[in-house]
Amino acid sequence: MDRYALFKKLADGTPIWVSFEGDLAEATVKMADLDGETGLEHFVYDLRDGTTVTTSRSLR
C-alpha cells in the first residue's frame, strides 16, 4: 500500500492530487522534479499519520 500522497498547490491555495508514492525518498524526488518544472508549490502528505511531511518550499 502506498503511504504518501503528492499534491500540488494552486495559486489560490487549492491542493490537487498528483500521485501516490510508496516511500518518502521517492515522493521527495518526484516533488522536487515537479517543482522545477511547474514553479508551483508541492507537498507530500503521509496517509498513515495524516500530516504534511515536507513541502517543495522547504527544499528551496
N, C-alpha and C positions, 0 to 999 in steps of 0.2 A: 504494500500500500504506500502511495506517495504521502510524504509527511508535510511537504512545503508547497505553498501556492505562490506564484509570482504574479504581481499586479503592476500595472502602470497607472499613474495618477494623472488625470487630465488637468488642464489649466484651471478648471473650476473646482478641482479637488475630488472629482468623481473617480473612484477606483474601478478599473477594468481588468478582469481576469485575463492573464496571458497564458499560463501553463501550470501544470503540476510537476514537481521535481521530487526525486527520491531522497536526495541528501542536500545539505546546506551548501557544500562546496560547489556542487553542480548548479544550484539555484543562484548563488552569488556570481559565478562566472557568466551565466546567461543574463543576469540582471545588468552587469557591467557592460556586456556587449550591446544590449538593447539601449541602455542609457546613452552610449556613444553614438548609436545610430539615430535615435529619435530626439534626444535632448529633453525628453520627459522624465520626470522622477519615477522610479520604480521601487517596489519594496517586496520583501519576502515575508510571508505570513506562515507561522508554524501552526498547522492544522490541529496538532495534538494539544499544544499548550494554549492556543487561542491568542497568540501575541505576535506583534511585528518583530521580526528578528533583526533585520538590517534594511537599510534604505540606500538607494544609489547616492544620495547626498552625503552619506557617511563615508563613501568611497572617494569623493572628490577632494 
